[in-house]
Amino acid sequence: MRRAIINFGLIASLPIIFSFFLFVLYPIINSMILSVSEPEVLSELFSSPKYWEAFRNLLIFLYVAVPIKFLMALLISGFLITYKNSIFGKIIGAIYLLPWAIPTVASALAFRWSLDYDFGLFNKMLTDLGLPRIPFLLSYWPAMFSIIIFHVWKWTPMWTLLIYAGRQSIPEELYESAQIDGASIYQRFLHITMPLIKKLFLICLLLSLIWSTGEFEAIWLVTMAGPAGATHTITTLGFQQVFQYANLIKGASIYISVLPLVCVMMLILLVIFRR
Amino acid sequence: MLLNKFLEKFLLLIATCVIILWTFLPVYNMIVTSFKTWEDVWVASYLPRRFTIEPYITVVTQSYFRVEKFWLWLWNSFRIAVEVMILGVFIGLLAGYAMSKKSRIYGKVKSLVANVSLLSYIFPVSLLSIPIFVLMYTYKLLNTDWAVSLSLAALVSPFNAWMAAEYFDSIPKEVEEAAEVDGATAFQRFWLILLPLTTPAIIALSVYSFLYSWNNYLYPLLMLSDEDHFVLPIVMGFFLSTDDSPWNIFMATGILYSIPPLALYYIFRQYMVSGLFKGAVKI
């Protein structure tokens, strides 16, 4: 009987180990070998301004989009916690995850059409408010801004949910006694909420940084890396090499080149997670 | 005092409106455009001037060349999503069992399963797309369901494993012990006792895996190149590379494609949210 127990547990662990080696580890190593096999591709890559431009775009995207996302997640989760019993909180609670459940392609279509210079809803609203039109998709900074807005719209809900869950496990008495002691909202947030959700918050933040490094749809679908390829990031640049120019080695090299960055972030995440 | 209370309610109302506006504005534009006629698409307005369901009829009857195989592509999306769901939940449940306190395997194997799941969960999925593409190319699986469903199942199962492990851990061990005394084997206990108790988790994971595949764009785009194998997201992506396009028809397609995931999400919201909640609270 003891033997049977051991056997079934082992059998149960096989599929995921198998799929990890086949679909995660092996492909990565394979691509590494592929990109090292032709070193001139890599050296050509590192000397091309296009690559560094994409890298710069990636950094701008990461360091603007991720903080905005988490600021909004903190605000909306705070709203949900404070007003969870009122009608306002219930309405927001029912709808805030909507962007997350809608297929990315569909919402990207909606954004692209809303951002249109001549016929888009956003520019229509700006003109109605007496403001000048913004060429959202037609010049560099507005296009970066559009990418960031779409990414924030799409992914804030998920982080809101996770941070909301963390905040819900904080006992309410803590806030009540702090309120009696005369602590302001800001003080309560800084000295009660933040220390108690610090670990969760850091893990979410790092996870979001890692995943946003691989953001593809926001760029490929909303701006199509335009205008004139100015808003490419590493992911879309590598994808384009494979998809449009059938250059497998170059595409793989571009992806592999950000692996060190991703691995460092993953390592920090694992250290925090294990603590 | 009364004024303060009034002011608070007022600010609250404003905040609620801002969040609703932020969430709904693009969706709202999508809905409005989908009910416009072809000429009205080129006039920005908050409501359709002439309300029409023509765009939907065009899509459903496949009478415009960019949606000429709408039902086939929708069926492809559905079939692949079901394949991912079955495979992903199967792998996830087994791995979750192996990771949980319920399985009695060597600690090293257990932590290997846990680490492997964690690593593949936190790795950015899009950065794996080209490496997996090379793999599928090598094994001549491109342009088949398998290329998409195997890779997506492999990518969704680590999350499923963590969630399933949480659920298995939350089942009291006395439940299993009674069966053990009666001589049930580990497999029998898993199959007859633990699995029926994890039904809520299985529902949550199934819905999650289904949506994961249904909403995915990158993997099908990369792996499928033959028109008859396309899924709808690929075709919707192609809409974007055309000028002078019938946006009302495109929006109608987008809405039709968004209805199943939204319906699933709202039906099973309780299960899904509580599953995600558990993971977050544990950290």
Interface residues (C-beta under 8 A of the other chain):
Chain A: M1 A4 I5 I6 N7 F8 G9 L10 I11 A12 S13 L14 P15 I16 I17 S19 F20 L22 F23 V24 Y26 P27 I28 N30 S31 L34 I76 F79 Y83 S86 F88 I91 I92 I95 Y96 L97 L98 P99 A101 I102 P103 T104 V105 A106 S107 A108 L109 A110 F111 R112 W113 S114 D118 F119 G120 L121 N123 K124 W153 L161 L162 I163 A165 G166 Q168 S169 K199 L200 I203 L207 I210 W211 T213 G214 E215 F216 E217 W220 L221 M224 T235 G238 F239 V242 F243 L248 G251 A252 Y255 V258 L259 V262 M266 L269 L270 F273
Chain B: L12 L13 A15 T16 I19 I20 W22 T23 F24 L25 P26 V27 N29 M30 T33 V41 W42 V43 A44 S45 Y46 F90 I91 G92 L94 A95 Y97 A98 M99 S103 R104 I105 V109 K110 L112 V113 V116 S117 L118 L119 S120 I122 F123 P124 V125 S126 L127 L128 S129 I130 P131 I132 F133 V134 L135 Y137 L150 S151 A153 A154 L155 S157 P158 A161 G183 T185 A186 F187 F190 L211 W214 N215 Y217 L218 L221 L222 P233 M236 G237 F239 L240 S241 W247 F250 M251 G254 I255 Y257 S258 P261 L262 Y265 R269 V273 L276 F277 A280 V281 I283
